[in-house]
Amino acid sequence: MSIRRTATGAAVVLALSTAGWAQQADRQLAFAEQLHRDGEEAFALLEYKRFLFHNGRHAQAVKAGMAAARLYIGYVGDIGAAKRTLNALLATNNAPSVRADVTKYLQFIEVNSDYNAKPLMLFVAATEAEGRSDHDGAVKRYADLLRDFPKARLADDALFQHARLLLEKLNRPAEAGVAFKTLIGKHPTSPHAPEAYYYYAYSLEQQHGYHPSTVQAYQRVAAVHPKSDAALRARQRLAALQRARQAIKRQFDRKFVRTYQLLQAGYLVGPHGPYIARVKVPANLSEAEVKATMEDALLAYYQKRAKADDSVQIDAYYDYPNSRAGWATWRADQPPQYTVTQQKPKGKGKDVIKDVLIDILKGI
């Protein structure tokens, strides 16, 4: 019995010490990662190395080793040390997913080590800066790479990431648009080309909204790269823009809407004029009631126009055509305009017809 108790006690002690070791390793790695995020590259690299020395077979050893390799490249500029770190990971880890990731990164280093690996160092330094949200620093390093090594193998990658950061993180769509257009022109066969077409169109949207140049740019994505994911997103984005420019947002409280009667509707002044709906509203409405009621009519009839760019007009009358309550006008890309004006009854016969025709010709 005593022997069993002793063995059991030893097992408990071993389990506790193992758990303590694991917790200490986790804390050490977390400390290294915090230093890395804070931009303390030298101390972070030291902590990653120390972690790997003591915990080479830890579940997070690959994570630490990859981070150390990136710091060797982007901060120290030592490609050899980065390779040795990655090869050490391959020697101690047999998991297929781990080996695939590490091998892929080793291949990335080999392929992009032109110009004595200087573009590679700038590129990795830029990605490291982006990883700690130093977007200005990342953009500068990408720009340095493009200035000093315009024909480097990583040039199209750097140009794409540079433009993307300008657009998405730094809110500089004009500069981003120039960069995306440059990528399209200089690297038409780049894997980034379809996305560059899409983001170029998006940069125009950010600058000009729904504009012929924006529409053409989105259409261009589908024309040049019809089967790409970027083309699908471009078509969806363009459709959303078209819906938005044709949408009318309610401005007035529904509780002020009063029952109205449709008198006439259609292209009453010719096929190229506005789509007009004339409605009769109850007498003695307040200004808020007239506006809310005209808005309700506008929402009911503006979708009946023949073309998306046709304007719409609502004419409201207390007593058609003698006493006008007001009118509302709407054009795509513009908010509706509402005018309230109760006119006095006009004369009879030809004078009434004349007055109505003058109103129509004025577009009011």
Legacy VTK file of the C-alpha trace (Angstrom):
# vtk DataFile Version 3.0
C-alpha trace
ASCII
DATASET POLYDATA
POINTS 364 float
0.000 0.000 0.000
2.759 2.401 0.909
4.448 1.813 -2.432
1.205 2.581 -4.306
0.662 5.724 -2.282
4.197 6.857 -2.996
3.799 6.231 -6.719
0.493 8.048 -6.768
1.973 10.990 -4.914
4.857 11.177 -7.370
2.389 11.186 -10.255
0.476 14.047 -8.683
3.658 16.034 -8.122
4.741 15.379 -11.722
1.338 16.483 -13.060
1.417 19.646 -10.998
4.958 20.485 -12.065
4.026 19.857 -15.706
1.018 22.150 -15.418
3.185 24.804 -13.781
5.760 24.486 -16.558
3.058 24.866 -19.186
1.655 27.958 -17.512
5.119 29.478 -17.253
5.744 28.799 -20.961
2.413 30.388 -21.877
3.235 33.479 -19.829
6.664 33.714 -21.449
5.164 33.554 -24.942
2.479 36.105 -24.034
5.216 38.440 -22.782
7.137 38.078 -26.043
3.997 38.794 -28.062
3.225 41.895 -26.000
6.734 43.225 -26.608
6.237 42.492 -30.306
2.955 44.434 -30.413
4.549 47.348 -28.580
7.280 47.644 -31.201
10.031 46.438 -28.863
11.501 44.239 -31.592
14.888 43.516 -29.992
13.394 42.423 -26.667
10.605 40.506 -28.406
13.122 38.557 -30.500
15.139 37.756 -27.389
12.039 36.426 -25.603
10.976 34.345 -28.630
14.461 32.788 -28.772
14.436 32.076 -25.064
10.997 30.487 -25.359
12.161 28.261 -28.235
15.320 27.245 -26.348
13.358 26.065 -23.315
10.136 24.953 -25.032
11.130 23.643 -28.440
8.347 21.052 -28.472
5.657 23.277 -27.004
2.373 23.482 -28.951
3.056 27.190 -29.602
6.687 26.715 -30.661
5.776 27.143 -34.337
4.001 30.414 -33.602
7.035 31.700 -31.725
9.448 30.471 -34.388
7.535 32.117 -37.244
7.399 35.391 -35.337
11.133 35.185 -34.632
11.840 34.508 -38.325
9.876 37.595 -39.358
11.778 39.714 -36.863
15.086 38.362 -38.148
14.076 39.429 -41.654
12.274 42.719 -41.086
14.125 44.056 -38.037
17.576 42.483 -37.950
17.973 41.917 -41.682
19.453 38.457 -41.137
17.953 36.079 -43.696
20.252 33.230 -42.637
19.057 33.355 -39.020
15.443 33.345 -40.210
16.066 30.216 -42.292
17.838 28.450 -39.449
14.937 29.188 -37.119
12.421 27.810 -39.604
14.501 24.710 -40.366
14.766 24.023 -36.639
10.977 24.029 -36.497
10.851 21.466 -39.294
13.328 19.289 -37.394
11.219 19.202 -34.228
7.652 19.229 -35.552
6.029 16.496 -37.624
2.476 17.841 -37.824
1.554 18.114 -41.538
-0.151 21.516 -41.180
2.852 22.925 -39.317
5.327 21.605 -41.846
3.225 22.968 -44.706
3.134 26.478 -43.222
6.828 26.556 -42.390
7.840 25.147 -45.771
5.660 27.685 -47.528
7.338 30.547 -45.685
10.794 29.179 -46.483
9.799 29.083 -50.150
8.501 32.650 -49.889
11.924 33.726 -48.614
13.775 31.903 -51.383
11.623 33.223 -54.207
11.720 36.823 -53.035
15.390 37.164 -52.113
16.300 39.122 -55.263
18.369 42.304 -54.857
20.176 40.676 -51.903
16.812 40.255 -50.161
16.528 43.991 -49.459
12.996 44.254 -50.914
12.047 41.235 -48.803
13.315 42.942 -45.663
11.305 46.096 -46.419
8.205 44.078 -47.249
8.332 42.049 -44.025
9.075 45.203 -42.028
5.974 46.784 -43.572
3.789 43.790 -42.694
5.173 43.847 -39.163
4.320 47.555 -38.848
0.817 46.871 -40.106
0.461 44.034 -37.594
0.941 46.476 -34.732
-1.405 49.027 -36.412
1.402 51.380 -37.433
-0.238 52.036 -40.777
1.796 55.145 -41.575
4.985 53.194 -40.932
3.787 50.334 -43.122
2.892 52.679 -45.990
6.313 54.317 -45.767
8.157 50.998 -45.965
6.053 49.855 -48.930
6.774 53.174 -50.611
10.512 52.768 -49.945
10.438 49.330 -51.545
8.613 50.647 -54.621
10.964 53.614 -54.960
14.215 51.714 -54.562
13.272 48.361 -56.138
10.466 48.963 -58.679
11.275 45.712 -60.496
11.553 43.501 -57.438
9.512 40.314 -57.366
7.521 41.721 -54.472
6.761 45.021 -56.228
3.164 44.161 -57.157
2.464 42.790 -53.660
3.927 45.916 -52.095
1.980 48.212 -54.425
-1.291 46.442 -53.673
-0.789 46.487 -49.893
0.383 50.112 -50.042
-2.770 51.155 -51.931
-5.043 49.075 -49.721
-3.743 50.730 -46.557
-4.148 54.199 -48.078
-7.759 53.389 -48.883
-8.913 51.319 -45.919
-6.835 52.592 -43.009
-5.639 56.110 -43.832
-8.692 57.422 -45.709
-6.674 58.725 -48.673
-8.767 57.462 -51.608
-7.242 59.737 -54.256
-3.713 58.460 -53.558
-4.994 54.909 -53.290
-6.705 55.229 -56.662
-3.461 56.325 -58.303
-1.646 53.367 -56.755
-4.277 50.831 -57.849
-4.269 52.267 -61.358
-0.472 52.014 -61.421
-0.672 48.353 -60.410
-3.185 47.669 -63.183
-0.926 49.333 -65.725
2.432 47.939 -64.632
1.396 44.492 -63.408
-1.643 43.411 -65.482
-0.946 39.712 -64.860
-0.458 40.050 -61.105
-2.676 37.867 -58.908
-3.739 41.163 -57.334
-4.995 42.640 -60.637
-8.705 41.727 -60.230
-8.763 43.178 -56.718
-6.872 46.249 -57.939
-9.600 46.883 -60.517
-12.253 46.561 -57.829
-10.500 48.792 -55.311
-9.772 51.381 -57.989
-13.520 51.610 -58.605
-14.143 51.759 -54.856
-11.632 54.606 -54.497
-13.589 56.560 -57.136
-16.798 55.866 -55.240
-15.231 57.238 -52.065
-14.269 60.412 -53.916
-17.263 61.008 -56.194
-20.078 58.720 -55.067
-22.376 57.541 -57.847
-20.682 59.073 -60.888
-20.162 57.957 -64.502
-16.482 57.298 -63.772
-17.433 55.125 -60.780
-19.984 53.168 -62.797
-17.536 52.599 -65.650
-14.804 51.456 -63.247
-17.075 48.871 -61.598
-18.234 47.661 -65.018
-14.600 47.363 -66.067
-13.909 44.802 -63.323
-16.468 42.406 -64.761
-15.324 43.088 -68.336
-11.632 42.342 -67.706
-11.928 39.631 -65.028
-15.475 38.273 -65.476
-14.990 35.071 -63.475
-13.221 36.604 -60.501
-14.648 37.162 -57.039
-13.822 40.846 -57.545
-16.180 40.960 -60.552
-19.024 39.508 -58.481
-18.446 42.072 -55.736
-18.238 44.868 -58.301
-21.636 43.931 -59.749
-23.133 43.747 -56.258
-21.637 47.080 -55.265
-22.858 48.799 -58.411
-26.360 47.415 -57.908
-26.351 48.666 -54.309
-25.264 52.130 -55.441
-28.012 52.250 -58.028
-30.595 51.237 -55.442
-29.319 53.845 -52.995
-29.436 56.712 -55.496
-33.028 55.826 -56.356
-34.178 55.453 -52.775
-36.188 58.150 -51.033
-35.877 58.349 -47.280
-38.917 59.470 -45.341
-38.362 62.871 -43.691
-41.765 63.513 -42.135
-43.709 61.696 -39.452
-46.323 59.284 -40.833
-48.860 60.546 -38.309
-49.232 63.723 -40.389
-50.145 61.852 -43.590
-53.740 62.534 -44.687
-55.896 60.650 -47.174
-55.456 61.934 -50.724
-57.037 61.192 -54.083
-55.055 60.575 -57.270
-56.223 62.880 -60.071
-53.668 62.236 -62.827
-50.348 60.425 -63.175
-47.864 59.964 -65.995
-45.602 61.911 -68.315
-48.108 64.719 -68.594
-45.808 67.174 -70.405
-44.178 64.720 -72.830
-41.973 61.605 -72.658
-38.896 63.592 -71.664
-40.530 65.561 -68.895
-40.867 64.549 -65.253
-43.225 61.832 -64.153
-46.058 63.804 -62.550
-48.739 62.710 -60.120
-51.484 65.196 -59.264
-53.340 64.517 -56.060
-56.217 66.128 -54.191
-55.768 66.632 -50.446
-58.257 67.664 -47.774
-58.768 71.374 -47.160
-57.188 73.340 -44.334
-54.128 71.096 -43.785
-51.161 72.338 -41.803
-47.791 72.697 -43.488
-46.555 69.508 -41.786
-49.618 67.616 -43.035
-49.203 68.846 -46.609
-45.535 67.879 -46.692
-46.071 64.476 -45.103
-48.956 63.718 -47.481
-46.952 64.779 -50.562
-44.065 62.640 -49.342
-46.391 59.665 -49.020
-47.571 60.211 -52.589
-43.984 60.594 -53.791
-43.041 57.276 -52.195
-46.072 55.667 -53.842
-45.481 56.955 -57.378
-41.758 57.582 -57.900
-41.100 53.941 -58.757
-43.561 54.144 -61.655
-41.241 56.267 -63.805
-39.988 54.669 -67.025
-36.276 55.326 -66.508
-34.186 55.393 -63.376
-32.864 58.894 -64.123
-36.298 60.442 -64.747
-37.349 63.056 -62.212
-40.644 62.899 -60.342
-43.066 65.616 -59.308
-46.060 65.536 -56.986
-48.627 68.338 -57.369
-51.047 68.630 -54.465
-54.333 70.529 -54.797
-57.173 71.392 -52.487
-59.393 72.113 -55.470
-57.888 71.141 -58.833
-56.884 73.224 -60.722
-57.923 76.273 -58.756
-56.238 75.978 -55.359
-52.811 74.427 -55.042
-51.535 73.080 -51.708
-47.914 72.566 -52.771
-45.527 70.428 -54.774
-42.652 68.021 -54.248
-39.809 67.323 -56.701
-37.202 64.584 -56.728
-34.199 63.677 -58.868
-31.879 60.705 -58.461
-28.883 61.467 -56.224
-30.715 64.408 -54.642
-33.044 64.627 -51.652
-36.670 65.579 -52.384
-37.645 69.227 -52.215
-41.017 70.157 -50.694
-42.848 73.448 -51.169
-46.140 74.399 -49.507
-48.231 77.224 -50.936
-52.007 77.583 -50.783
-53.065 79.593 -53.826
-56.274 81.511 -54.114
-58.866 80.180 -56.586
-58.047 81.345 -60.069
-60.336 82.636 -62.786
-62.546 80.463 -64.933
-62.367 79.262 -68.495
-59.256 79.938 -70.577
-57.467 81.754 -67.730
-57.479 78.590 -65.610
-56.045 76.503 -68.432
-53.438 79.182 -69.113
-52.343 79.325 -65.475
-52.029 75.553 -65.236
-49.964 75.393 -68.436
-47.645 78.124 -67.137
-47.137 76.126 -63.929
-46.306 72.994 -65.881
-43.827 74.790 -68.146
-42.126 76.270 -65.077
-41.859 72.755 -63.644
-43.579 73.631 -60.407
LINES 1 365
364 0 1 2 3 4 5 6 7 8 9 10 11 12 13 14 15 16 17 18 19 20 21 22 23 24 25 26 27 28 29 30 31 32 33 34 35 36 37 38 39 40 41 42 43 44 45 46 47 48 49 50 51 52 53 54 55 56 57 58 59 60 61 62 63 64 65 66 67 68 69 70 71 72 73 74 75 76 77 78 79 80 81 82 83 84 85 86 87 88 89 90 91 92 93 94 95 96 97 98 99 100 101 102 103 104 105 106 107 108 109 110 111 112 113 114 115 116 117 118 119 120 121 122 123 124 125 126 127 128 129 130 131 132 133 134 135 136 137 138 139 140 141 142 143 144 145 146 147 148 149 150 151 152 153 154 155 156 157 158 159 160 161 162 163 164 165 166 167 168 169 170 171 172 173 174 175 176 177 178 179 180 181 182 183 184 185 186 187 188 189 190 191 192 193 194 195 196 197 198 199 200 201 202 203 204 205 206 207 208 209 210 211 212 213 214 215 216 217 218 219 220 221 222 223 224 225 226 227 228 229 230 231 232 233 234 235 236 237 238 239 240 241 242 243 244 245 246 247 248 249 250 251 252 253 254 255 256 257 258 259 260 261 262 263 264 265 266 267 268 269 270 271 272 273 274 275 276 277 278 279 280 281 282 283 284 285 286 287 288 289 290 291 292 293 294 295 296 297 298 299 300 301 302 303 304 305 306 307 308 309 310 311 312 313 314 315 316 317 318 319 320 321 322 323 324 325 326 327 328 329 330 331 332 333 334 335 336 337 338 339 340 341 342 343 344 345 346 347 348 349 350 351 352 353 354 355 356 357 358 359 360 361 362 363
